[in-house]
Amino acid sequence: MPRSRRSRDGIAGIAGRTGAPRPLMIRIDNDVNASAGFHQGMRGFFSRKLVLTVGLPLIAGLDTRQLAGVLAHEFGHFSLGAGLRATHIIRWVHRWFSVAVYQRDRLDEWLERSAASEYSAVRIALQATRLLVSATRRILWVLMQLGNAIGAWTSRRMEFDADRYAARV
């Protein structure tokens, strides 16, 4: 096959057709999936260092045309840089909310132990503190659910936009 045809149909060709920047690296893993992300997590968030991850089972199960569509979809995410960054932030905030709402820490353990104090004034103050912590977690839970709804809408919109890139290729 002539060299020019290969370059048009390879990774660089798909990136060119979608108008996406080329990834810094392509990772191969064992998942039946493909994804677009940042190189080195949050460090890559502020740069244009992007990583394309493709699973070997996915590659093995698709023909060339289908694989080009999947890659174009992922390159669509690269092209929508602000959306990719927004999704990354939404996921990071969601993880923070999950930890804040559901995970108990040393403060919780200390409050629980100390609330059994023999001194009634201390016991009342610590029980009130526990009540405030619980109320705060409930407020955070509501905010987390609102964030989940916004995140789901954003994710659906991003996937729809990325699918348009795949349809073009």
Order of alpha helices (4+ residues) and beta strands (2+ residues): alpha-alpha-beta-beta-alpha-beta-alpha-alpha-alpha-alpha-alpha
